[in-house]
């Protein structure tokens, strides 16, 4: 996977699906990406589908209802709206749209029919979730232009993202005609087109990198468009490259460290110097492992690669803007729709 700037093809995409192995920070990256894409006066929608209310926690807002709400202002006058898609609410909306059930639909919900329907056809839940996302991507205002310049989907983890995005094909085959078939076909068309880019979030660790490479292969096999690999929590390297291998093997000359500190006017106790040596070894081991993980990424498919730094004090609203700025500096931008 070669490092490159955010290419024009990704700026042209209007649905940005963000996935990653659990613990890699995919929700944080999705939020930062939504802010970055809204820079310069654009409007983005950040969507979650797992019921975790992760977006509300990141932006320090009350739990999101099933409606689109403004949650942040982006640099340059843009704005980010958010939506927590609820499968039951989406199904009732679907009933009203295609069958005009109205009050009867709400009665079905009280009877547990919604849960029954999604249990009977498990793929239906994902069709409803992705169908709502597709509707947001395709929605246009009175002027004929898209309501949102970009939609960012905080998708399920990489272990499930391909089946989540591709289940519409199975549903389209299950329902040969009617609204479900039409809905599925519409979702397939968006997800398998240049409108969509699936971004994979990883850490420079063995398991996340392995899952990222496997997911990239699965996305390609399913005909789903892979976007960028976003390496999260990248930490600085303090040692020169030539010293990493030796230090990682524990070959650090404590006397030389002590002499260097003394020359700098620092006369530290022996136990403190020993602690510094141990930290140096730990740092070198980590750098060595991350270099190996990065080499594996570079041997994989040639995809754009972006990097986000480790946040020393954790994630808050201010740090989300910092991460968004990092993405903008690496070329992330929403494109203009052709007239």
Buried (B, 14 or more C-beta within 10 A) or exposed (E): BEBBEBBEEBBBBBBBBBBBBEEBBBBBBBBBBBBBBBBBEBBBBBBBBBEEBBBBEBBEBEEBEBEBBEBBEBBEEBBBBBBBBBBBBBBBBBBBEEEEBEEEBBEBBEEEBBBEBBEEBEBBBBBBBBBBBBBBBBEEEEEEEBBBBBBBBBBBBBBEBBBBBBBBBBBBEBBEEEEBBEBBBBBBBBBBEEBBBBBBBBBBBEEBBBBBBBBBBBBEEBEBBBBBBBBBBBEEBEBEEEBBBBBBEEEBEBEEBBEEBEEEEEEBEEEEBBEBBEEBBEBBBBBBBBBEBBEBBEEBBEBBBBBBBEBEEEBEEEBBBBBBBBBBEBBBBBBEEEE
